[in-house]
Amino acid sequence: IRRAARHGFELGMKQPFFYQLVDVLCQEMGQAYPELVKAKQAVIKALHQEEERFAETLEHGMKILDEVLVRLDDTVIPGETVFKLYDTYGFPVDLTADIAQNKGLTLDYEGFESAMEAQRNRARAANHFAVDYNDTITVETETKFTGYGTLEANACVVQLLSGGKVVDALSAGEEGILVLDKTPFYAESGGQTGDTGVLSHAGVKILVTDTQKQGSNVFLHHVKVARGNVKVGDELVAQVDAKERSEIESNHSATHLLHAALRQVLGAHVQQKGSLVDADRLRFDFSHSAPMTAAEMLEVERIVNAQIRQNYLVEADLMTIDAAQKRGAMALFGEKYGAEVRVLSMGGFSIELCGGTHVKRTGDIGLLKIVSEAGVASGIRRIEALTAAKALAWIQETDRQFMYIAELLKSKRENSAEKITQLLEKQRKLEKELTLLKSKAASAAGSDLTANAQLVSGVNVVAAQLDGADVKSLRDTVDQLKNKLGTAAIVLASVDGEKVRLVAGVSKDATDRIKAGALVSMVAQQVGGKGGGRPDMAQAGGTDPSNLLSALASVTDWVGQQLN
């Protein structure tokens, strides 16, 4: 798509065009691919938006690349440059290669790969998981998961690992990974985080801080021995943290209702593209090309909470994948399914394939509150939401803040919005009045400064400090002085705390001899700053007000040197 867009761009097609081919595509291929016809409007919309986004990337990237090519002394574009175009400006490597080939150039692919690998290493270093031993363990037996129906089980230790090595025992204070023959601990999968809890027997207490999975049938318990010793062959009582599991299940079940509600409100094009479900919140990524409106979010929230109040029974059934699809079950993004799948249904409103743990009835979720919606990638939106007690706590805190705002406004809660609107309107009027007063003050100051102008080789020079003036007032005063003085070079300054504001102006008939940008830069350098602008108007800032008076005093001599 992007290569076609680039060629169109080179042929002078500055507006999106590729999406117009969808009609022809449906005519030619619609019979073989009926889903293409069903999704026609979604495809057109997605293509159109992709072209618009890429047009911005392309135009900016082409300018950057052209600047690089002008300075290039070789026939090879450096890998660092290719990586910068890709990483910073979103310019695809294959397009850079196409452009290079058309100009008889090549890319330093080795340098590009080195830069990419350096970035990957930085990302790995930033990850808080220093070492991941999950994939290095070889376990002969499988773990039987018993956690759908119970949070406690008697189990046998079949393997221990510490520091990436298989060990026979772990002692008090040591951390490691423990494998059981069976477990009620759910291992992280499908976006649901792993369970925590306790493993114990006489004189032994082991804290389970996380549960991960190796393959599909080995559960790895990340543990810290709090008391006693544990060795291979020990019998333990495994107990999942019931409160945390309940919170996770509320959030997980809510994602299913949320998915169904989003499809109902936004359309059947919505597909899950990722999720994270833990005890604190749920995060749900889905395909959609535009930000949700406030009305859409409220409607989704209303629908989900209506299903929660219906208190539907949450049922899980095992069946073949074909039977599940005939039943209308949705397969979720990124999941792999075997011959037999687990179908989770909630009152017929939501039917999905899912291996996670869930509430017994939708009413157990209590409440869902959407707290944010944002884009995370092209065509991918993300919702974050809270459920149960945490949703209620969020609403109560928001309500408390709203009550405090009403107190500050000295109004009733129901009148707060109107009161804020009135205050904003009053503020706008005051700002207009202030702007007018500043303009009048600038005009008066301009009249006073005119009398102080120094004539240098036919150019009227003014350099002065105006207390309390903002940048706009300085610019307005400069314009007024240029109009009154005719041929002129002017620098005006003001101080705000430790910040210096500078504006310079040069009449157009003098810009061939004096540049406003050079003038303001000369003053700015003396007050710890820099700046620039047009030949007739420029501005700058500084951080050293103590040198301002001497800097302004140097303007007349500097102008004289430029003129001579």
Secondary structure, 3 states (H helix, E strand, C coil): CHHHHHHHHHCCCCCCCHHHHHHHHHHHHCCCCHHHHHCHHHHHHHHHHHHHHHHHHHHHHHHHHHHHHHHCCCCEECHHHHHHHHHCCCCCHHHHHHHHHHCCCEECHHHHHHHHHHHHHHHHHHCCCCCCCHHHCCCCCCCEECCCCCCEEEEEEEEEEECCEEECEECCCCEEEEEECEECCCCCECCECCCCEEEEECCEEEEEEEEEEECCCEEEEEEEEEECCEECCCEEEEEECHHHHHHHHHHHHHHHHHHHHHHHHHCCCCCEEEEEECCCCEEEEEECCCCCCHHHHHHHHHHHHHHHHHCCEEEEEEEEHHHHHHCCCECCCCCCCCCEEEEEEECCCEEEECCCCCCCEHHHHCCEEEEEEEEEECCEEEEEEEEHHHHHHHHHHHHHHHHHHHHHHCCCHHHHHHHHHHHHHHHHHHHHHHHHHHHHHHHHHHHHHHCCCEEECCEEEEEEECCCCCHHHHHHHHHHHHHHHCCEEEEEEEEECCEEEEEEEECHHHCCCCCHHHHHHHHHHHCCCEEEECCCEEEEEECCHHHHHHHHHCHHHHHHHHHC
